[in-house]
């Protein structure tokens, strides 16, 4: 079965964004500040970092990625009223299966959930 170039580009975007986020959190100074702010907000503030600004930037990055995902995914996904509940439930399952705070775990959980849903729909 042949896959469209658009679906393959979605896969490439997802992998690139996942690797980029991992690099940002694990290998940069900004990632170090984010991780420190999550663990001990007071100590990070005592080091002279504007913690609310760091968390606002993280929120903006997450909102931007959510918007970007909605734009590039809307072509392939049909959105109807009530679809938000299904997507939120899927996100919760991915976090539970992958483990809270684990990026590789979330990636594996998403892959397992996607495969289970796809095979389940095919056999049903």
N, C-alpha and C positions, 0 to 999 in steps of 0.2 A: 504494500500500500504506500502510495506516495504522499508525502506531507507538503503542504504549501510553504512557500518561502516565508510567508508571514508568520506561520506557527513556529518555524525554525528560528526566525529572528526573535520571536517572543522568548524562546528557550535561551537564546544567546543573551538577550537583555537580562533575563532573570539570573543567569549565571554570573554575568558581568556585575550586576548590581549587588548580588550576594558577596562576591569576592571583594568588591569595592567597600562595602560596609564592614566586612571582616577586617580589611586592611585599615580602614579608618579607626575602628575601635581598638585593634591590637597593636598597630605599628606607628601611630601618630601621637603627637602631644595632645591634640584635641581629644582623641580617644582616651588618653590617660586621664585627662580632666573629667571626661564623662564618667569613666569607671570610678574615679575617686569620689566624684559627687554623688554617685549612687551609694557607695559604701559609707562615706563619712562626709556629709555636707558641711558640718562645722569646721572640720580640719581643712577642707579645701578653701573655705571662705577665709580662714585664718592665714592661709598661704597667699592671700591677696587676689584670688580669682573671683570674679563676679559670677556666683553660682546661678542666680536667676537668669542671667544672660546665657550661660552655657545651656541650661535646660530649655530656654526659649528657642535657641538655635537647634537643639535636638528635636524639639516639637515641630519647628518649621521644616526641618529635613524630613521627618516622618510624614507630615502632612503633604509635602511636595511629592514624596515617593508614592503616597496613597493616591494622589491626584494623577500622577504619571501612570500608575498601574491601572487606574480606572479608564484613562484615555486609551492606552494601548490595548487593554483587555476588552473594551466595550465592543470592538469589532467582532470578536469571536464569541463573546458571551451574550446571551439574551438576558436582559434585565427586566424584571417584572416586579410589581409591588409585592413585598414579602420576601424578596430574594435576599435582602439584607440580613434577615434572621438566619437563613441557611449559611450565608458566608461567615457571619459571626460565630455560628456553631462550629463550622469547619475550622476557623481560626483557633477557637478554644480547644478543639480536639488536637490540633497540631501542637499547641503549646503543652498540653498535658502529655501527649505521647513523646514529644521531643525533650521535655524538661524545661523548667522555667529558667530563663537566662542563658540557655545554651543555643548558640547560633547553628552549629553543626547538627545538634539534636533537632532543632526546628526544621532544618532542611530535610533531614531524614524523615521526620514525622510528616512533613508535607508530601514527600514522595510516597510514603506508605499510604497515607490517606488518599492521595490521587489515584494510586494504583488500585486500592480497594474499591473506591467509587467507580472507576472505569470498568474493572472486571465485574463488579456487582451489577452494573447497568447492562453490560454485555450479556451476562448469564440470565438476567431477569427478563 
